[in-house]
Amino acid sequence: MRSSAEPAIWRNAALRTLLLGAALAGLAAGVAYAAVVTVDQKNLKFSVPQLVVAKGDSVIFLNSDDTSHNISIVGQGFSASSGLQSPGEPFRVQLMKTGAYQVTCRIHPRMRMTVIVK
């Protein structure tokens, strides 16, 4: 037996079924959620030379080096900078337009990679 303190919405079996059906329909329709991908910075290199992500995904650049970095991302009319990124510090950016983005470290110019957004 259900408690009378339970909200009325859950006491109605038809309404529960309707809400469950709506939730399952959303899953079946392929409701997509943005992903979060991490790129590590170690030994003055990015962990990958190229990364492919979906539009709306976020990329976290994690500084696992013993030195600071300054990450610059440029492409598709967008630019972002981490500023001085201390060891252990993450820098997160969400990419909302498709295309190629060039990623460099302004302190260590040999650190380069490309992010492709599809």
C-alpha positions in Angstrom: 0.0 0.0 0.0 1.3 3.4 -0.9 1.7 6.2 1.6 -0.8 9.1 1.4 2.3 11.4 1.8 3.4 10.3 -1.7 2.7 13.0 -4.3 -0.6 12.5 -6.1 1.2 12.4 -9.5 2.8 9.0 -8.6 -0.5 7.5 -7.3 -2.0 7.7 -10.8 -0.9 4.6 -12.7 -1.9 6.0 -16.1 0.1 9.2 -15.5 3.1 7.1 -14.4 2.9 5.1 -17.6 2.6 8.2 -19.7 5.7 9.8 -18.1 7.7 6.7 -18.4 6.7 6.4 -22.1 7.7 10.0 -22.7 11.1 9.4 -21.1 11.7 6.3 -23.2 10.6 8.1 -26.4 13.2 10.7 -25.7 15.9 8.0 -25.5 14.7 6.3 -28.6 14.7 9.5 -30.5 18.4 9.7 -29.9 18.6 12.7 -27.6 22.3 13.5 -27.7 24.3 14.9 -24.8 27.5 16.8 -25.3 30.6 14.8 -24.5 33.6 15.9 -22.6 37.0 14.8 -23.9 40.3 15.3 -22.1 43.6 16.1 -23.8 46.6 15.7 -21.6 49.7 18.0 -21.8 52.8 16.1 -20.7 56.5 16.4 -21.7 55.7 19.6 -23.6 53.4 17.7 -25.9 49.6 17.2 -26.4 48.6 13.6 -25.9 47.1 13.5 -29.4 48.1 15.4 -32.6 44.5 15.5 -33.8 41.1 15.1 -32.1 37.7 14.7 -33.7 34.6 15.8 -31.6 31.0 16.5 -32.2 29.5 20.0 -32.3 28.8 21.2 -28.8 31.3 18.9 -27.2 33.8 20.2 -24.6 37.5 19.6 -24.6 39.5 19.8 -21.3 43.2 20.5 -21.7 44.8 19.1 -18.5 48.3 20.4 -17.7 50.1 17.3 -16.4 53.5 18.9 -17.0 55.8 20.3 -14.4 55.7 23.7 -16.1 53.0 26.3 -17.0 51.3 26.5 -20.4 49.2 29.1 -22.2 46.8 27.3 -24.5 45.4 29.2 -27.5 42.6 27.9 -29.6 41.7 29.6 -32.9 39.2 28.6 -35.7 35.8 29.2 -37.2 35.6 32.8 -36.0 36.3 31.6 -32.4 39.4 32.2 -30.2 40.1 31.3 -26.6 43.1 31.4 -24.3 43.7 29.6 -21.1 45.9 32.4 -19.8 48.7 31.1 -17.6 47.8 27.5 -16.9 49.7 26.1 -13.9 50.7 22.5 -13.5 47.7 20.3 -12.6 45.2 23.0 -13.8 42.5 22.1 -16.4 41.3 24.5 -19.1 37.9 23.7 -20.6 36.4 24.9 -23.9 33.1 24.1 -25.6 33.2 24.1 -29.4 29.9 25.1 -31.0 30.8 25.4 -34.7 31.9 22.7 -37.2 35.4 23.0 -38.7 39.0 22.9 -37.8 40.5 24.6 -34.7 44.3 25.1 -34.3 45.6 24.6 -30.7 49.0 25.8 -29.6 50.9 26.7 -26.5 52.0 30.4 -26.6 54.9 29.5 -24.2 56.0 26.4 -26.1 55.3 27.0 -29.8 56.2 23.5 -30.8 53.2 22.2 -28.9 50.5 22.0 -31.6 47.4 20.0 -32.4 44.2 20.3 -34.4 40.6 19.8 -33.1 38.1 18.9 -35.8 34.5 19.5 -35.0 31.9 17.6 -37.0 
